[in-house]
Amino acid sequence: MSVTIRNTYGTPHNVSDTNPTHVTSCDNYRLPLVGTIAPGNPGYEDMVEILKDNGHDTRPEGYGLIFLESEEFSATYFGSIEQIEQYKRENVDGAATFDASQGVVYAQWPHGKGWDEFLPRVFWNVKARGAIADGIGLVTAFAHTETPGAEVIVYEFEGKWLPDRDPTPMVTYHCTACHLDTFHDCGHVHENTGPSDRRWAARQARQHIVNAHRHGVGGQNSPCRPNGGEMLRAVNAVAKDRLGMTSNPLPDTDDAYCAAKGPCSIIRELRAGVRPPVYRA
């Protein structure tokens, strides 16, 4: 059973012919980082291991680097130091281009010894580019295939794993068809450190749509399962019965609760250009 996933926000990406959750490339990239590495740099030997493994370690003087990023994909270009220095000089106004045929391009950004110290944390939403703040904002969104008007939205935000912890940059997704909070589903909220975390969150958002298409909204095997406010009504009933309250302390529908206290409240603020409170503070 195939499904086409359509963007409602962000850049459309190219996907595998057999798997719509597997992004293979993008037609437009940002170039958030440009740099060079040379023998003598800390971790250099470990950093060029990827080139040695593929027979591309051909520049004993070192390498110029360009890191490419889209919402759901990333790549690393290795070229000559001279080429990259020229690119930096010509890119003062942000209009320069580079010839990728002069070097080699690898999918994703490297990680591991050397690279983990070299690469800074890079967010998709950057204040210098007009975002609310670094690491706070929408990343991408997809139309829900089974619930008209609903979306599965990937977003960067500030949250806390526990109330007594410091705020952490995070990334996750939210489905406006089921309003399930990914904080309560292990493995769906990621510390937001770079393109790989955002790529994984977007892949999970795509998988959510695929499973809803395969198993239906509310299906036993579907992760897209609205609970119809059942738990909210139970809490309200207990509050009235045992605490003597005369009105509901919580909204009695999932969408109303989510809009007031859940992920939808964050997304509403992000769309309005307002910095949301730290989630679960």
C-alpha positions as a printed NumPy array, in Angstrom:
array([[  0.   ,   0.   ,   0.   ],
       [  1.715,   3.203,  -1.168],
       [  1.094,   6.682,   0.183],
       [  2.167,  10.088,  -1.021],
       [  3.201,  12.461,   1.766],
       [  2.539,  16.105,   0.946],
       [  4.206,  19.067,   2.636],
       [  2.04 ,  21.772,   4.161],
       [  5.106,  23.648,   5.424],
       [  8.778,  23.484,   4.527],
       [ 10.544,  22.162,   1.461],
       [  9.374,  19.011,  -0.367],
       [ 12.017,  16.277,  -0.396],
       [ 12.84 ,  13.374,  -2.671],
       [ 12.111,   9.956,  -1.166],
       [ 12.796,   6.317,  -1.94 ],
       [ 10.556,   4.742,  -4.587],
       [  9.606,   2.018,  -2.114],
       [  9.635,   3.876,   1.209],
       [  8.046,   7.338,   1.614],
       [  9.645,   7.735,   5.049],
       [ 13.189,   7.467,   3.655],
       [ 14.361,  10.837,   2.33 ],
       [ 17.124,  10.519,  -0.25 ],
       [ 17.836,  14.135,  -1.217],
       [ 16.555,  17.673,  -1.499],
       [ 16.71 ,  20.216,  -4.306],
       [ 17.574,  23.163,  -2.036],
       [ 20.021,  23.34 ,   0.838],
       [ 21.353,  25.841,   3.321],
       [ 25.112,  26.039,   3.828],
       [ 25.256,  26.84 ,   7.551],
       [ 28.902,  25.895,   8.108],
       [ 32.052,  26.356,   6.042],
       [ 35.516,  25.5  ,   7.303],
       [ 38.825,  23.754,   6.797],
       [ 40.785,  20.965,   8.463],
       [ 44.476,  20.198,   8.08 ],
       [ 47.07 ,  17.822,   9.544],
       [ 47.822,  18.943,  13.072],
       [ 44.234,  19.872,  13.861],
       [ 42.921,  17.989,  16.921],
       [ 41.396,  14.715,  15.774],
       [ 42.411,  15.173,  12.145],
       [ 43.393,  11.544,  11.563],
       [ 40.06 ,  10.345,  12.876],
       [ 38.176,  12.962,  10.858],
       [ 39.6  ,  11.847,   7.529],
       [ 39.021,   8.159,   8.232],
       [ 35.772,   8.354,   6.25 ],
       [ 37.793,   9.483,   3.223],
       [ 40.392,   6.753,   3.679],
       [ 37.706,   4.09 ,   3.866],
       [ 36.387,   5.167,   0.463],
       [ 39.702,   5.864,  -1.262],
       [ 39.138,   9.634,  -1.283],
       [ 41.959,  10.74 ,   1.028],
       [ 43.839,  12.513,  -1.755],
       [ 44.748,  15.908,  -0.264],
       [ 47.737,  15.664,   2.121],
       [ 47.476,  19.415,   2.828],
       [ 43.949,  19.024,   4.251],
       [ 40.398,  19.751,   3.181],
       [ 37.943,  22.539,   2.74 ],
       [ 34.501,  21.672,   4.071],
       [ 30.978,  22.799,   3.287],
       [ 28.108,  21.424,   5.347],
       [ 24.749,  21.362,   3.578],
       [ 21.409,  21.078,   5.356],
       [ 17.712,  20.948,   4.536],
       [ 14.822,  20.252,   6.887],
       [ 15.133,  16.483,   6.449],
       [ 18.509,  15.845,   4.863],
       [ 22.155,  16.859,   5.149],
       [ 25.387,  16.346,   3.288],
       [ 29.089,  17.146,   3.637],
       [ 31.334,  18.38 ,   0.843],
       [ 35.088,  17.773,   0.957],
       [ 37.135,  19.884,  -1.455],
       [ 40.386,  21.788,  -1.616],
       [ 41.25 ,  24.396,   0.991],
       [ 41.868,  26.896,  -1.823],
       [ 38.39 ,  26.357,  -3.255],
       [ 36.711,  26.879,   0.095],
       [ 38.751,  29.977,   0.935],
       [ 37.763,  31.444,  -2.44 ],
       [ 34.127,  30.573,  -1.788],
       [ 34.259,  32.354,   1.571],
       [ 35.707,  35.492,  -0.04 ],
       [ 33.073,  35.508,  -2.788],
       [ 30.185,  34.735,  -0.453],
       [ 30.273,  37.982,   1.507],
       [ 26.837,  38.878,   0.098],
       [ 25.568,  35.289,   0.336],
       [ 25.328,  34.84 ,  -3.432],
       [ 28.355,  32.641,  -4.176],
       [ 28.084,  29.103,  -5.542],
       [ 30.597,  26.275,  -5.523],
       [ 31.44 ,  23.534,  -7.964],
       [ 30.755,  20.24 ,  -6.188],
       [ 32.46 ,  18.287,  -8.973],
       [ 35.845,  19.454,  -7.672],
       [ 35.467,  17.373,  -4.511],
       [ 33.376,  14.62 ,  -3.001],
       [ 29.992,  14.738,  -1.266],
       [ 28.848,  12.393,   1.486],
       [ 25.277,  12.07 ,   2.718],
       [ 24.75 ,  13.449,   6.237],
       [ 27.265,  15.165,   8.494],
       [ 30.105,  13.122,   9.993],
       [ 30.137,  12.272,  13.662],
       [ 32.51 ,  10.576,  16.05 ],
       [ 35.978,  11.352,  17.333],
       [ 37.221,  14.702,  16.087],
       [ 33.947,  15.636,  14.404],
       [ 31.963,  15.862,  17.635],
       [ 34.341,  18.54 ,  18.89 ],
       [ 34.63 ,  20.324,  15.526],
       [ 30.949,  20.697,  14.689],
       [ 28.902,  23.135,  16.789],
       [ 25.226,  22.617,  17.589],
       [ 23.284,  23.902,  14.576],
       [ 19.561,  24.6  ,  14.648],
       [ 17.184,  24.85 ,  11.711],
       [ 15.517,  27.939,  13.205],
       [ 18.159,  30.634,  13.619],
       [ 17.507,  34.064,  15.091],
       [ 19.862,  35.685,  12.571],
       [ 17.589,  34.388,   9.807],
       [ 14.438,  35.849,  11.389],
       [ 13.422,  33.037,  13.754],
       [ 12.018,  33.726,  17.232],
       [ 15.242,  32.408,  18.728],
       [ 17.88 ,  29.811,  17.9  ],
       [ 16.334,  26.344,  18.019],
       [ 12.727,  27.52 ,  18.446],
       [ 10.29 ,  27.243,  15.555],
       [  8.613,  25.011,  12.993],
       [ 10.777,  22.723,  10.88 ],
       [  8.334,  21.075,   8.495],
       [  4.779,  19.729,   8.352],
       [  2.843,  17.13 ,   6.381],
       [ -0.824,  16.778,   5.497],
       [ -2.545,  13.908,   7.289],
       [ -3.81 ,  11.467,   4.67 ],
       [ -6.781,  10.159,   6.671],
       [ -8.105,  13.179,   8.605],
       [ -8.933,  16.186,   6.4  ],
       [ -7.289,  19.381,   7.59 ],
       [ -5.016,  17.643,  10.091],
       [ -1.219,  17.878,   9.97 ],
       [  1.794,  16.139,  11.427],
       [  4.144,  18.959,  12.422],
       [  7.866,  18.803,  13.238],
       [  9.098,  21.596,  15.49 ],
       [ 12.064,  22.755,  17.563],
       [ 11.354,  23.897,  21.108],
       [ 12.683,  24.243,  24.645],
       [ 11.616,  21.578,  27.119],
       [ 12.561,  19.751,  30.272],
       [ 12.852,  16.022,  30.741],
       [ 12.034,  16.578,  34.426],
       [ 10.737,  19.728,  36.195],
       [ 13.956,  20.164,  38.192],
       [ 16.238,  19.917,  35.122],
       [ 17.582,  22.773,  33.006],
       [ 15.761,  23.558,  29.744],
       [ 17.081,  21.624,  26.758],
       [ 16.735,  22.305,  23.006],
       [ 14.47 ,  19.552,  21.701],
       [ 12.784,  18.463,  18.495],
       [  9.725,  16.272,  18.   ],
       [  6.513,  16.014,  15.98 ],
       [  2.837,  16.452,  16.772],
       [ -0.241,  15.051,  15.01 ],
       [ -3.328,  17.262,  15.099],
       [ -5.536,  14.288,  14.265],
       [ -4.818,  12.346,  17.468],
       [ -3.139,  14.969,  19.716],
       [ -0.953,  12.362,  21.394],
       [  1.896,  13.979,  23.347],
       [  5.2  ,  12.463,  22.234],
       [  6.684,  13.186,  25.684],
       [  4.672,  10.197,  26.879],
       [  5.914,   7.925,  24.092],
       [  9.56 ,   7.021,  24.617],
       [ 11.892,   7.705,  21.719],
       [  9.865,  10.4  ,  19.959],
       [ 11.401,  13.467,  21.605],
       [ 15.043,  14.099,  20.734],
       [ 17.683,  16.418,  22.077],
       [ 18.157,  18.884,  19.234],
       [ 21.854,  18.889,  18.384],
       [ 21.967,  18.959,  14.596],
       [ 20.54 ,  17.772,  11.268],
       [ 20.48 ,  14.087,  12.229],
       [ 18.068,  14.735,  15.109],
       [ 15.708,  16.776,  12.943],
       [ 15.938,  14.192,  10.165],
       [ 14.943,  11.465,  12.614],
       [ 12.012,  13.47 ,  14.015],
       [ 10.752,  14.111,  10.48 ],
       [ 11.134,  10.434,   9.61 ],
       [  9.007,   9.529,  12.624],
       [  6.402,  12.076,  11.534],
       [  6.313,  10.466,   8.103],
       [  6.03 ,   7.013,   9.675],
       [  3.087,   8.222,  11.771],
       [  1.265,   9.163,   8.569],
       [  2.15 ,   5.904,   6.818],
       [  0.878,   3.823,   9.753],
       [ -2.344,   5.836,   9.955],
       [ -2.838,   5.184,   6.248],
       [ -2.182,   1.471,   6.661],
       [ -4.065,   0.834,   9.89 ],
       [ -6.553,   3.691,  10.072],
       [ -7.022,   6.425,  12.632],
       [ -7.882,   4.696,  15.89 ],
       [ -6.894,   1.276,  14.579],
       [ -5.441,  -1.186,  17.067],
       [ -2.093,  -1.232,  15.295],
       [ -2.063,   2.456,  14.471],
       [ -0.074,   5.009,  16.484],
       [ -2.691,   7.587,  15.478],
       [ -5.279,   6.847,  18.169],
       [ -7.397,   9.725,  19.477],
       [ -8.758,   8.829,  22.91 ],
       [-11.732,  11.157,  22.663],
       [-11.005,  12.965,  25.916],
       [-11.66 ,   9.839,  27.979],
       [ -8.861,  10.49 ,  30.467],
       [ -9.714,  14.174,  30.752],
       [-13.321,  13.396,  31.624],
       [-12.184,  10.843,  34.188],
       [ -9.958,  13.434,  35.897],
       [-12.785,  15.979,  35.861],
       [-15.19 ,  13.466,  37.397],
       [-12.757,  12.63 ,  40.201],
       [-12.149,  16.32 ,  40.883],
       [-15.857,  16.981,  41.225],
       [-16.575,  13.89 ,  43.288],
       [-13.631,  13.941,  45.692],
       [-12.617,  17.597,  45.721],
       [-16.086,  19.067,  45.561],
       [-15.305,  21.177,  42.518],
       [-18.307,  22.556,  40.677],
       [-16.627,  23.045,  37.3  ],
       [-14.187,  21.038,  35.241],
       [-10.542,  21.786,  36.116],
       [ -9.489,  20.569,  32.66 ],
       [-10.953,  20.909,  29.168],
       [-12.906,  17.763,  28.379],
       [-11.724,  17.212,  24.8  ],
       [ -8.253,  16.335,  23.557],
       [ -8.05 ,  19.185,  21.076],
       [ -9.13 ,  21.764,  23.665],
       [ -6.634,  20.446,  26.231],
       [ -3.841,  20.337,  23.641],
       [ -4.601,  23.898,  22.567],
       [ -4.384,  25.096,  26.162],
       [ -1.635,  22.978,  27.716],
       [ -0.166,  20.597,  25.129],
       [  1.922,  20.659,  21.96 ],
       [ -0.741,  22.609,  20.045],
       [ -0.193,  25.488,  22.464],
       [  3.5  ,  25.523,  21.532],
       [  2.792,  25.313,  17.805],
       [  0.233,  28.13 ,  18.028],
       [  2.839,  30.41 ,  19.616],
       [  5.492,  29.405,  17.081],
       [  3.173,  30.258,  14.204],
       [  2.396,  33.599,  15.8  ],
       [  6.106,  34.399,  16.161],
       [  5.951,  34.305,  19.97 ],
       [  8.461,  32.435,  22.116],
       [  6.528,  29.708,  23.979],
       [  7.153,  28.899,  27.643],
       [  9.553,  26.038,  28.316],
       [  7.495,  22.867,  27.939],
       [  6.988,  20.822,  31.119],
       [  8.754,  23.481,  33.205]])
